[in-house]
Amino acid sequence: MTMGRLQDKIVVVFGGARGIGLATVREMLAEGAVVYSADVREPAEELALAGSAHYNTVVLDATDEEQVNRFVEDVVDARGRIDVLFNNVGIHLGKPLAETTLEEFDEVFALNVRTAFLGTRAVLPHMIGRRGGSIITTSSNGGVMGRPGDPVYNASKHALVGLMRSVAVAHAQQGIRANTVNPGAIDTDMLRGTLSSPEEFESRRHRLVASTPAARVGEAWEVAKAVVFLACDESRFVNGVSLPVDGAKSAGAMPSERYSLDFELGPG
Ligand SMILES: NC(=O)c1ccc[n+]([C@@H]2O[C@H](COP(=O)([O-])OP(=O)(O)OC[C@H]3O[C@@H](n4cnc5c(N)ncnc54)[C@H](O)[C@@H]3O)[C@@H](O)[C@H]2O)c1
């Protein structure tokens, strides 16, 4: 049997039931990890049916302090340690600032920032105690650049970059790494979620393709591969970074005609 890059690592995932989280759970299991996936949704059926002893799921609300703390303590009690934490819970809000209600602001920050704070705070003492661990949080290309359409979501994703950088600086000497993965437009339920029809999705996708230098949206597994890299020992000296997985979207501006909706794809 070949050794996986996460062989026997104890991994905790928040938001692992679908989308980028589920793709990452799959990759991690394939790399030999023991995964504890928590989500407010029921676990993905096909993985659960596979009956892997390495795949453990819990239904919880990751904004709830008590539930998060109990879950983490249960994993430590069962396995004695946590090697990797993946904070992936998030919701999108595509609204101009002046139209955003206080309730919407609080909800976005609860789902996107509070969850990562709670997960990280629960796991850190155990990682400090063992002098090792890798924490990965899902930010966004909107975590490192301003965007006009989703200012509050964008601010929440910037906050996650700040959180991971600060944890990295504070705890690097204790062997702890904290990084973000910054996806661009990825074809998931979140991307399709708020759209009412397949036609609407196609028009949104078309706009996202036009604003992405790679001229396509990404797949969840492409993000998962980057998370596995940050989780495993191959990245042992990579700490406090934000790794874009965005087809160069955050790398800079394109020629203006490339943003046009009827742009012609060049020879590549
Ligand atoms: N899809 C994209 O284009 C894209 C781009 C950049 C960043 N992201 C980020 O990637 C992450 C995953 O997004 P996705 O596209 O896979 O979306 P998704 O909605 O498919 O996944 C989010 C997961 O979080 C879970 N979740 C939501 N609220 C929860 C709660 N209170 N407690 C526990 N779990 C909860 C959901 O059930 C779901 O499984 C998010 O943080 C998102 O902001 C996505």
The ligand as an SDF file (V2000), in Angstrom:
LIG
                    3D

 44 48  0  0  0  0  0  0  0  0999 V2000
  -17.9350   28.7280   -5.1150 N   0  0  0  0  0  0  0  0  0  0  0  0
  -17.1740   29.7710   -5.3120 C   0  0  0  0  0  0  0  0  0  0  0  0
  -17.1220   30.3310   -6.4000 O   0  0  0  0  0  0  0  0  0  0  0  0
  -16.3280   30.3050   -4.1760 C   0  0  0  0  0  0  0  0  0  0  0  0
  -15.3750   31.2750   -4.4870 C   0  0  0  0  0  0  0  0  0  0  0  0
  -14.5720   31.7920   -3.4610 C   0  0  0  0  0  0  0  0  0  0  0  0
  -14.7240   31.3270   -2.1630 C   0  0  0  0  0  0  0  0  0  0  0  0
  -15.6610   30.3760   -1.8770 N   0  0  0  0  0  0  0  0  0  0  0  0
  -15.7690   29.9270   -0.4880 C   0  0  0  0  0  0  0  0  0  0  0  0
  -15.6210   28.5310   -0.4360 O   0  0  0  0  0  0  0  0  0  0  0  0
  -16.3070   28.0200    0.7200 C   0  0  0  0  0  0  0  0  0  0  0  0
  -17.1770   26.8560    0.2730 C   0  0  0  0  0  0  0  0  0  0  0  0
  -18.0860   27.3300   -0.6820 O   0  0  0  0  0  0  0  0  0  0  0  0
  -18.8810   26.4120   -1.7210 P   0  0  0  0  0  0  0  0  0  0  0  0
  -18.9030   27.1500   -3.0030 O   0  0  0  0  0  0  0  0  0  0  0  0
  -18.3820   25.0220   -1.6780 O   0  0  0  0  0  0  0  0  0  0  0  0
  -20.3400   26.5920   -1.0860 O   0  0  0  0  0  0  0  0  0  0  0  0
  -21.3720   25.5750   -0.4470 P   0  0  0  0  0  0  0  0  0  0  0  0
  -22.5340   26.3990   -0.0360 O   0  0  0  0  0  0  0  0  0  0  0  0
  -21.5820   24.4500   -1.3850 O   0  0  0  0  0  0  0  0  0  0  0  0
  -20.5740   25.0600    0.8430 O   0  0  0  0  0  0  0  0  0  0  0  0
  -20.6460   25.6680    2.0930 C   0  0  0  0  0  0  0  0  0  0  0  0
  -20.7880   24.5640    3.1290 C   0  0  0  0  0  0  0  0  0  0  0  0
  -20.8920   25.1690    4.4340 O   0  0  0  0  0  0  0  0  0  0  0  0
  -21.9760   24.5450    5.1000 C   0  0  0  0  0  0  0  0  0  0  0  0
  -22.5510   25.4230    6.1140 N   0  0  0  0  0  0  0  0  0  0  0  0
  -23.2760   26.5410    5.9140 C   0  0  0  0  0  0  0  0  0  0  0  0
  -23.6440   27.0700    7.0850 N   0  0  0  0  0  0  0  0  0  0  0  0
  -23.1370   26.2660    8.0560 C   0  0  0  0  0  0  0  0  0  0  0  0
  -23.1840   26.2810    9.4740 C   0  0  0  0  0  0  0  0  0  0  0  0
  -23.8270   27.2400   10.1590 N   0  0  0  0  0  0  0  0  0  0  0  0
  -22.5590   25.2910   10.1520 N   0  0  0  0  0  0  0  0  0  0  0  0
  -21.9140   24.3100    9.4830 C   0  0  0  0  0  0  0  0  0  0  0  0
  -21.8340   24.2440    8.1480 N   0  0  0  0  0  0  0  0  0  0  0  0
  -22.4430   25.2160    7.4400 C   0  0  0  0  0  0  0  0  0  0  0  0
  -22.9680   24.2370    3.9900 C   0  0  0  0  0  0  0  0  0  0  0  0
  -23.9370   23.2970    4.3940 O   0  0  0  0  0  0  0  0  0  0  0  0
  -22.0620   23.7540    2.8890 C   0  0  0  0  0  0  0  0  0  0  0  0
  -21.7880   22.3770    2.9840 O   0  0  0  0  0  0  0  0  0  0  0  0
  -17.0790   29.2100    1.2980 C   0  0  0  0  0  0  0  0  0  0  0  0
  -16.3550   29.7190    2.3970 O   0  0  0  0  0  0  0  0  0  0  0  0
  -17.0890   30.1970    0.1580 C   0  0  0  0  0  0  0  0  0  0  0  0
  -17.2030   31.5290    0.6250 O   0  0  0  0  0  0  0  0  0  0  0  0
  -16.4630   29.8530   -2.8670 C   0  0  0  0  0  0  0  0  0  0  0  0
  1  2  1  0
  2  3  2  0
  2  4  1  0
  4  5  1  0
  4 44  2  0
  5  6  2  0
  6  7  1  0
  7  8  2  0
  8  9  1  0
  8 44  1  0
  9 10  1  0
  9 42  1  0
 10 11  1  0
 11 12  1  0
 11 40  1  0
 12 13  1  0
 13 14  1  0
 14 15  2  0
 14 16  1  0
 14 17  1  0
 17 18  1  0
 18 19  2  0
 18 20  1  0
 18 21  1  0
 21 22  1  0
 22 23  1  0
 23 24  1  0
 23 38  1  0
 24 25  1  0
 25 26  1  0
 25 36  1  0
 26 27  1  0
 26 35  1  0
 27 28  2  0
 28 29  1  0
 29 30  1  0
 29 35  2  0
 30 31  1  0
 30 32  2  0
 32 33  1  0
 33 34  2  0
 34 35  1  0
 36 37  1  0
 36 38  1  0
 38 39  1  0
 40 41  1  0
 40 42  1  0
 42 43  1  0
M  CHG  2   8   1  16  -1
M  END
$$$$
